[in-house]
Amino acid sequence: YSIGQPIEQSKVKASEAKLGKTNNTEEKPKVATLEQLTEEYVKKWLDEVINKLQTWSKNACELDTWKPLSDDNHFSSSVMDLFESAHQSLAYFEQILTDWNNDTALNLFDSFTTVIVDTLYGYCELVKDRFNQELKTLSKETPLKITPELLIKVNNITATRTYLNEFAEELFRAYTNVIKKIPSSTTENKAKFNDVDDFVTSYFSEVFRKLKSDLNEMLDLIAEQVNQDPLIIST
């Protein structure tokens, strides 16, 4: 159930068939359905996604040079690396749900979305921690030097907000594809989200609020230092 490794339905079916073979004189044990077994695989895969994305977040920060990607993109490589991983995970997850047409698919989708949101905000917390550590070090110098690397970290949080909003639209598209396959008579969640705005409000409003708060805090810290000491913008 590793990322990029499809769940082999044939093996699940074989396991289910094997469980069903019992002595006729004995009480037959309750056999897990194919759907139940597959659901367990998906849940384990989601656990692996959490670990993988958290590792990718840390590695992206460690390998980042904190240099702008280009003259037009004033954020660094770790933002793009993280969202590339998120898009890959979503693409594979959609493959898993291709043949599912019941509420279980919605429950798994909810779990997946929560994992993605938590991981992306976790990346922002890593960036903020690095910002705070760097600013603390710089504040000991006179005159105070605001480095490009420090400002890049602020830009990374801003870029994450932008790309997260775009990714939310991709998630909503995936959600609507899941919904279309579920007969309206079998689910109460059919009209859970009327549009992408409802979807974003449900899953992303809190993380957007946190990101806005983090940005304001980071900018306030810079302004506080600037007001206290002579300022040099290091280039």
Secondary structure, 3 states (H helix, E strand, C coil): CCCCCCCCHHHHHHHHHHHCCCCCCCCCCCCCCHHHHHHHHHHHHHHHHHHHHHHHHHHHHHHCCCCCCCCCCCCCHHHHHHHHHHHHHHHHHHHHCCCCCCHHHHHHHHHHHHHHHHHHHHHHHHHHHHHHHHHHHHCCCCCEEECHHHHHHHHHHHHHHHHHHHHHHHHHHHHHHHHHCCCHHHCCCCCCCCCHHHHHHHHHHHHHHHHHHHHHHHHHHHHHHHHHCCEEECC
